[in-house]
Amino acid sequence: MQHPIAVYAGSFDPPTLGHLDLMERAAKLFDRVIIAIGRHPTRNPLFNFDERLALLTEVTKGIPNLTVDSFEGLLFQYCERVGARVIVRGLRAATDFEYELQIAHANADMAPHIDTVFLPTRTNYGFVSASLVREIASHGGDVSHYAPPAVSEALRKKFGR
């Protein structure tokens, strides 16, 4: 059975251990996984695009069937350009599901040939979000339980600690 190309998209500002867990699990389910960093001109991320690209490339270097890329615009259009048939989304809580289901329905309406697969987070990452990691790091807290070592170090440097 052929496993289609999957895309896991997000801002990844910064990448967390929860993100990495989903990436590793998706890579076991699909022949090829593309981590697509969304480029949104109206957002003001902590890490610029090049920094997020470098961090994601570093933390995923041990996953051979995974590549890192970027996109602008609508995700389903990016999926069509790269030949992906699956969008992977992570779910931490019921509140995530409501939002993600709405987006999945819109994507399915516009591109019915692309499916969305939801992967629940592992329980130990259920509360971890990029915004939480940024907040803890901004106050000098230790984020090593929530972010890969390269990301923890980049956060220390970013906040001058």
N, C-alpha and C positions, 0 to 999 in steps of 0.2 A: 504494500500500500504506500502510495506517495504521500508525504507530508508536505503541505503547502508552505510557502514563505509566510512568515508572520512578522508583524511590525508591533513593537512596543514603544509608544510615543509618550513624551512628557517634556516638562521643562528641566527636570533633574537638576534643581538648583537648591542644594547640591544632591548628588546621588547618595542614597542611603543604603543601609544593609537590607532594608525591605525591598528597595528597587532591585538590588543585586540578587536577592533570593528569587524574585520573580523572573529575572533575566535567566538565571541558571535553570530554573524549572521549565521555562518556555523553550530553552535550548535543548532540553531533553525530549520535548514534545514535537518539535518541528525541525526539519532539515536545516533551515536557515532562519535566523532571527535578526531583524534589523532594529537597532535601537535608534529611534528618530527623535532628535532634539527639536522641539518646536521653536521656531524663531518668530517672536511676536514683537513688532516694533513699538507697541504701546506699553509693554511691560518693562520694568526696571529691575532686572535680576541682580542678585548679589554677585554671582560669577558671570562674567561675560561669556559669549558663545564659545570663544576659543578655549577659555578655561574649563568650561563644562565638557567640551569635546575632549580635551586632554585628560580630564579626570575620568570620564567614562571609558576612554580608550585604555587607560592604566588599570582601572579596576576590573575590566572585562577581558584583559589580555589572555587569560587562561581558558577562555571559552572559544574553541576553534570555529564553531559555526555561527558566531555572532559578529556583526559589524555595527559600527556607529556611523550615523549619517545625520542630516538635518533636513527640515522641510519648512516651507512657509505655506500658508493657505489652509485648505481643508485636508484633513487626514486621508479621507477616502480617495482623493485625487492623487495624493502621494502614493498610496497603496497601488493604485492603478498604474502609475508610472514605473514602479519597481516590480510589478508583477506579484504583489502580495495578495493572498486571499483571506488572510486572518489578521484581525486587530486584537492584540492581547491587552487586557486591562486588569489591574489589581484592585481588589476590594478589601478594605479594612473593616468596614462596619456597614450597617444597614443604610446609613445616610449616604455613603458612597454609592451603594447600589441604585438608589433612586436617581441620582444624577447620571451615573454611568449608563443606566438603562435608557434614559431619555436620549443620550448621545448615540447609543447603539441603535436605537430605533430610527433616529434621523439618518445615520449612516446607512442603515439597511434600506431606508426609503429611497435614498439617492443612489445607492450602489448595492443592489440586492445580491450581487455575486461575491460580496465581501462579508464575511462573518466576524462577529465579535465573540471572543472567548474570555470569560471572567475567571481569574485565578484568585482565590482567597489568600490573604496573607497568612503566614504562619503566626500562631498565637503570640509568639515573643516579639513580633514586629507589628502587631495590630494597632498599636498606638503611635508608631513612629511615622512622622511626616517630615518633609524637607523643611517646612516652616518651623516645626518644633526643634529640629536640629540647628537651624540658623539662630533661633532664639536662645537656646542653651549656649551655643558657641559665642554669641555676641556678649554674653555675661561672663565669659571665661570658664564655663562649665565643660566637663569632660564628655565629649560626644563619641568616644571610642566604642561604646556599646550600641551605637545607632548608625555609625558611618564607617566605611572602610578606612584603613590607615591613611591612605593618600588623601582622602577627603578630610579626615580629622586634621591632618597637618596643614592642608590648604586653608582650612577654616581658622586655625591658630594664626597663620600668617596674615590672613585677610583682616582679622580683628586685632592684629598687633600683639599677640600673646606668645 
